[in-house]
C-alpha cells in the first residue's frame, strides 16, 4: 500500500509557501499560526474552509484529491475563500460570486489552472 502524502502538516507547509507567492503575498491573509489544516475522507467534496473561534480551518479530502495538482488547486481555491473571510466579507465555502471569480481567475492565470475546474 502506497503512503499517502496528504497530511495536515504538508497542507500547512503549502499554505505557508503560497503566502509568499502571488497573489496571496499581496492580499490580507491569516498568519500561519491562525490556520489549522484538516484532512477528511469525505467523497462529496475536494475541500472546504471555515472560521473557528480563534482560527481559520482548511479542509482537504484525501478521498477526492489523490494527486498533488488537485491538492494544490483545492488549497488555493480555499485560500481565495479565506482571503474574503479574513477581510470580513460574509462568505461560506459555497460562495462563488463575482469577487471570488475575479480573484480565482487571477490565481488560475498565475498558476495555469483551468478556470472551469478551479
N, C-alpha and C positions, 0 to 999 in steps of 0.2 A: 504494500500500500504506500502510495506516494505521500510525502509530508506536505501538509497544507501550509503555504506561506502566508495565508490570510490570518493575521493575528492582530490584536488591538494595538500592540506596540509598534508593529510595522505600519499600520494605518496612521498612527500618531506621528511617526517619523516622516511619512509622506506629507502629512498636514504641515509639519514644521518646515519641510523643504519648499512646499508650494507657497508658504507665506513669504518667502524670499524671492519669489518669481512673479512676473507679471501675470495677470493684472492684480493679484492679491497683495503684492507689495505696495500697491498704491491705494488700497481700499481699507476701510475700517473693518478690522477683523479681530476676533478674540485672541488673546495671547495663548500660547500652547498650554499653559497651566490652567486655562479656563475651559479646555476642550477635553472631553473624555470620548474615547472611541470604543465601540462595542461591535462584536461580531455576532451575527444571528444565522440561523438555519432557515429563515423564512423564504419559502419558494415563491411568494407572491410579490416580492419587492427586490430591487437591487440595493437600495439604501434608503436612509431616512435621516432626519435631524430633528432635534427638539431642544428646548431650553429647560434646563433643570433649575433648581433653586439658585445655585451659585456657579453654574457651569453650563456649557453647551454640549450637546451629545451628537455624535456622528455614528450612524449605524450602517454597517456594510454586511450584506448577506453572502456568505460563502456558498450558499446553495445556488445562487444565480450569477455570482461574479467569480468565475473559475479562472479567468485569465487576467494577468496583470493589467492589460489595457482596459479591461472592464472595471477593474478595481479603481484605477486612476480616474477614469471618466466618471465613475459614480462618486468618488470622493470630491472631485472638482465640482460636480453638479451640486452636491450637498454644501460645499463651501460657498457657492453662489447664494443658496438659500440662507446660510448662516450670516453672510455679509449683511443681507437685508434685515434679518432678525436682530443682529448685533447693533445695527444703526437705529433700531427702534421701530421698524416697519412691522405691521401685523401680517405675519406670514405663517404658513404651515408647510409641511413637506409637499403638499399638493398645489401650492401657489406657483403658477407659471404664467404670470401676467406680462405685460409689455416690458416693464423694467427688468424682470427676470430674463426675458427673452433677449433683450439688448445685451445684458452682461453675459449671458450664456453664449450668444453669438460671438462676442469678443473672445471668450475663453476658447471656443471651438476654432476660431480663426488662428489664434496663437498656437494651439496645440494640435491643429489639423484633425479635429474630431468632426464627425458627421453631425450636423445640427439636428437631423431627424432622429438620431439615436441618443443624443445627449440629453 
